[in-house]
Structure formats: structure tokens, C-alpha cells
Amino acid sequence: MSEHILLLSLFIFLVAGLYASVGHGGASGYLALMTLLSMPIATIKPVALMLNIAVSLIAFIQFYRSGFFNKKLFIPLAIASVPAAYAGGLLSIDPHLYKQLLGGLLFISAVRLAIPLKKEVLVVQHFNIVLVVMIGASIGFLSGMIGIGGGIILSPLLILVRYSDVKTTSGISALFIFVNSIAGLLGQMNQGIEFSSSMSVMIAVAIAGGLIGSYIGARQLNISMLKKVLAVVLFIASLKLIFV
């Protein structure tokens, strides 16, 4: 195995663990790493989604077992987002536009990690079904088009509109990412996907990182410094995509 793959695998392990700790699959982190390594877009989108699928499922199981999930809120989100993610995955967008969109998303992700959501329990209010469907469809379409699961956008939105507390949001986001990543990947498969020979290694280390990270996150241990380090990586990658 080349040193290049070993280094990438190590970072994937760390990214998977950090993202799983907050109920995310890590696609924005994987995209950032592969962007910094100048890997082709045709490769990084399906790779990120496949890693996302593995890690988000693990994260969901951990948060669900700990009692952090809201089925009534998740169902309308998923019904709206899954077909939209599939439609987004069918699109083949201009490489320059893709880089700009991904750069903006990575910048948002960096801010999200550097300034985490407050841990206080919020007064959760009854959700508006129309708004939830609009949120699900919009994030789903963007997810499929760019190659993410959408949790990095969904989580702060659910907190902002007070539809869920922080831990329950993590459980909802994890399953949301899982179903949208599958839909987006299926959409991309219609265009043809190049699978890397090192994919099995990356999936294995992502699963290991996801197991550890989700265990930590569901039990409220503090890994804030590591999240800030990852935020710096995402910020650098976003600048490279937007300005280079």
C-alpha cells in the first residue's frame, strides 16, 4: 500500500470519528481531504458518499440506542429529501461551479465545527410540516448534487427553528445522511462511477473511526479541540476550491 493511501486512510479515520461524534457521516471532511490531495471530482463524489453511508449508519445506531431520535420529524424530512437527492445525483455540473459550491459548503462546515451548537436543552416547539418538507427537499437536492449527506446543513437548521434539541438532532441527522447518501449514490451510478482499488481500506478505517466517534458523542465526552483542528483543514480546503 502506498504512503499516499496510508496517509489518506489515517485522516479518514480521524474525520469519521469526529463527524460521527455529532451524528454526521463526514462527507464534507472526506471531500476536503481529497480536494487537498487534488483527486479528480469523478472519484471523490462517490467515494465520499460511500464512506458517508457506512459512518452515518453507525452514528445513527449509537444515538438511537441512547434514545436520541424523533421519528415524527425524520419521516417528512426523508420523504422530501430522498427523491431530491436522487435527482441531484443525476446531474453533471460544470467543474468550476462544483468547486465553488463545494468550497462554500466546506466553509460553512468549518464554521459549524469551530463554533459548535450550544449544549443547553432548548424549548422544542411543534414543527411546521410545510417548512420541514421544504428543508428536506432543498438539502436533499444539494446533497445529491455535491456528494454529501446534508447533515452539516440540517443540524443547525433544526436547532435554529427549535424543532429538536442538540442530541436528538444528531440522531435525526445521522439517519437523514444515510438515506440521502444512498439516494445520491444511486443517482450518480447512472452516470457511471469509478471505484478505487483502495476503497475497501478507506471504508474499513472509516467504520473504525465512526464506531469510536459515535460512542464518544452519544456519551457526551469532550473532543472540542480536535473539532477545531478539523475546522482549520476544512477552511484551507474551502479557500483552495474558491480561489485557486
C-alpha positions in Angstrom: 0.0 0.0 0.0 1.4 3.4 -0.9 2.2 6.1 1.6 -0.4 8.3 -0.1 -3.2 5.8 0.7 -1.9 5.2 4.2 -1.9 9.0 5.0 -5.4 9.4 3.5 -6.7 6.5 5.5 -5.3 7.9 8.7 -7.1 11.2 8.1 -10.3 9.4 7.1 -10.2 7.6 10.4 -9.9 10.9 12.3 -12.6 12.6 10.2 -15.0 9.7 10.5 -14.6 9.7 14.3 -15.0 13.5 14.7 -18.1 13.7 12.5 -19.7 10.6 13.9 -19.4 12.1 17.4 -22.0 14.7 16.3 -24.2 12.3 14.3 -22.7 13.1 10.8 -21.2 10.9 8.2 -18.2 13.1 7.4 -18.6 13.7 3.6 -17.5 17.3 3.8 -14.4 16.2 5.6 -13.6 13.5 3.1 -14.2 15.9 0.2 -11.9 18.4 1.8 -9.1 15.8 2.2 -9.4 14.5 -1.3 -9.6 18.1 -2.6 -6.3 19.0 -0.9 -4.8 15.9 -2.5 -6.0 17.0 -5.9 -8.1 13.9 -6.6 -10.5 14.1 -9.6 -14.1 15.1 -9.0 -15.4 12.0 -10.7 -13.7 9.9 -7.9 -14.2 12.0 -4.8 -18.0 12.3 -5.0 -18.9 8.6 -5.0 -16.1 7.8 -2.5 -17.3 10.5 -0.1 -20.9 9.1 -0.3 -19.9 5.5 0.3 -17.9 6.5 3.3 -20.8 8.6 4.4 -23.2 5.7 4.2 -21.0 3.5 6.4 -20.3 6.1 9.1 -23.7 7.7 9.3 -25.4 4.3 9.9 -23.0 3.5 12.8 -23.7 7.0 14.2 -27.4 6.6 14.0 -27.4 3.2 15.8 -25.4 4.7 18.7 -27.6 7.8 19.1 -30.8 5.7 18.6 -29.7 3.3 21.3 -29.1 6.2 23.6 -32.7 7.5 23.0 -31.8 10.4 20.7 -34.2 10.2 17.8 -37.6 11.7 16.7 -39.4 9.5 14.1 -42.2 12.0 13.6 -39.8 14.7 12.5 -37.5 12.4 10.5 -40.2 10.9 8.3 -41.3 14.0 6.4 -37.7 15.2 6.1 -36.8 11.8 4.5 -39.8 11.6 2.2 -38.9 15.0 0.8 -35.2 14.6 0.7 -34.6 11.1 -0.8 -36.1 11.7 -4.3 -34.5 15.2 -4.3 -31.1 13.6 -3.5 -31.5 11.1 -6.3 -32.4 13.9 -8.7 -29.3 15.9 -7.6 -27.1 12.8 -8.1 -28.2 12.6 -11.7 -26.8 16.0 -12.5 -23.4 16.5 -14.1 -22.5 20.1 -13.2 -19.7 22.3 -14.5 -16.4 21.6 -12.7 -15.8 25.2 -11.9 -19.3 25.6 -10.5 -18.9 22.4 -8.5 -15.7 23.7 -6.9 -17.4 27.0 -5.9 -20.4 25.2 -4.4 -18.2 22.7 -2.6 -15.9 25.5 -1.4 -18.8 27.4 0.1 -20.1 24.2 1.8 -16.7 23.4 3.3 -16.5 27.0 4.7 -19.9 26.5 6.3 -18.8 23.2 7.7 -15.6 24.8 9.1 -17.7 27.4 10.9 -20.0 24.7 12.2 -17.2 22.8 13.8 -15.2 25.8 15.1 -18.4 27.3 16.7 -20.4 24.2 17.9 -24.0 24.4 18.8 -24.9 25.3 22.3 -25.5 22.3 24.6 -28.3 23.8 26.6 -31.6 22.0 26.2 -33.9 24.1 24.1 -37.7 24.5 24.4 -38.7 22.3 21.4 -41.7 23.5 19.5 -44.1 21.7 17.2 -42.8 21.6 13.7 -44.4 23.1 10.6 -44.8 20.3 8.1 -44.6 22.6 5.1 -41.3 24.1 6.3 -39.9 20.6 7.1 -40.7 19.3 3.6 -39.1 22.4 2.0 -36.0 21.9 4.2 -35.7 18.2 3.4 -36.2 18.7 -0.4 -33.7 21.6 -0.6 -30.9 19.9 1.4 -31.6 16.5 -0.4 -31.1 18.0 -3.8 -27.9 19.8 -2.8 -26.6 16.6 -1.1 -27.0 14.5 -4.2 -25.5 17.1 -6.5 -22.4 17.8 -4.4 -21.8 14.4 -2.9 -22.7 14.9 0.8 -25.4 13.7 3.1 -26.7 17.1 4.2 -26.3 16.7 8.0 -23.9 19.6 8.2 -26.7 21.9 7.0 -29.7 20.2 8.6 -28.3 20.1 12.2 -28.0 23.9 12.7 -31.3 24.5 10.9 -33.3 22.2 13.2 -31.7 23.9 16.2 -32.4 27.3 14.8 -36.1 26.7 14.3 -36.3 24.9 17.7 -37.6 21.7 16.2 -35.2 19.5 18.1 -32.6 19.6 20.9 -28.9 19.0 20.1 -28.6 15.3 20.8 -31.9 14.3 19.2 -30.8 16.4 16.2 -27.6 14.3 16.0 -29.7 11.1 15.8 -32.1 12.6 13.1 -29.1 13.9 11.1 -27.3 10.6 11.1 -30.2 8.7 9.5 -31.0 11.6 7.2 -27.4 11.5 5.9 -27.6 7.7 5.5 -30.8 7.7 3.3 -29.7 10.7 1.3 -26.2 9.4 0.6 -27.7 6.1 -0.7 -30.1 8.1 -3.0 -27.3 10.4 -4.2 -25.0 7.5 -4.9 -27.8 5.7 -6.9 -28.3 8.8 -9.0 -24.5 9.1 -9.7 -24.4 5.4 -10.7 -26.5 6.3 -13.7 -23.6 8.4 -15.0 -21.0 5.7 -14.3 -18.7 5.6 -11.2 -15.0 4.9 -11.0 -14.3 2.7 -7.9 -10.8 2.9 -6.4 -8.9 -0.2 -5.6 -8.2 1.2 -2.2 -11.9 1.7 -1.4 -12.1 -1.3 0.9 -9.3 0.1 3.1 -10.9 3.5 3.3 -14.3 2.1 4.2 -12.7 -0.1 6.9 -10.9 2.8 8.6 -14.0 5.0 8.3 -16.1 2.3 10.0 -13.5 2.1 12.8 -13.4 5.8 13.3 -17.2 6.0 13.2 -17.6 3.4 15.9 -15.3 5.2 18.2 -16.6 8.7 17.5 -20.3 7.9 17.8 -19.6 6.0 21.0 -17.9 9.1 22.4 -20.5 11.5 21.0 -23.5 9.6 22.4 -21.9 9.7 25.8 -21.2 13.4 25.8 -17.4 13.3 26.1 -15.5 16.5 25.0 -13.4 16.5 21.8 -13.7 20.2 21.1 -10.0 20.7 20.3 -9.9 18.0 17.6 -13.0 19.6 16.0 -11.3 22.9 15.8 -8.3 21.3 14.1 -10.6 19.7 11.5 -12.3 23.1 11.1 -8.9 24.5 10.0 -8.5 21.7 7.4 -11.9 22.4 6.0 -11.2 26.2 5.9 -8.0 25.7 4.0 -9.7 23.3 1.5 -12.6 25.8 1.0 -10.1 28.6 0.1 -8.3 26.3 -2.3 -11.6 25.5 -4.1 -12.9 29.0 -4.2 -9.8 31.0 -5.1 -7.4 28.5 -6.8 
